[in-house]
Amino acid sequence: TGDGIIAALQILCEIQRTGHSLHELSSLFTLYPQTLLAVDIQQPIALSDPAIVAAVTAAEKELADTGRVLLRPSGTEPVIRVMVEGQDKSQTQRLAIELKAVIDSLAQGHRAD
């Protein structure tokens, strides 16, 4: 999608603008644990399904302003990618597994409530 190239160009612009090194700029960022899962699906699943929306909303509410959730279909494989970032690794893992379970349930034709 070009996101990496755009991010790299923005960083280079910031280095030139501020005169700081990449090392100096990187010290301004806090790295958060990230959990990535790929959920196998045979048929496309709408990420707007009410069960998925409810699960994502609950995960985002639990994370509050300390993390984020991203679900997206793969462009190359029959999977939905689940990404959860947050301050606590065990929390990101648990939330990602819970989201995966909802998607798995829908993929198997069951409602996940």
Summary of the structure (lengths in Angstrom):
residues: 113
radius of gyration: 17.4
end to end distance: 34.1
largest distance: 56.0
contacts: 283
relative contact order: 0.18
helix: 48%
strand: 18%
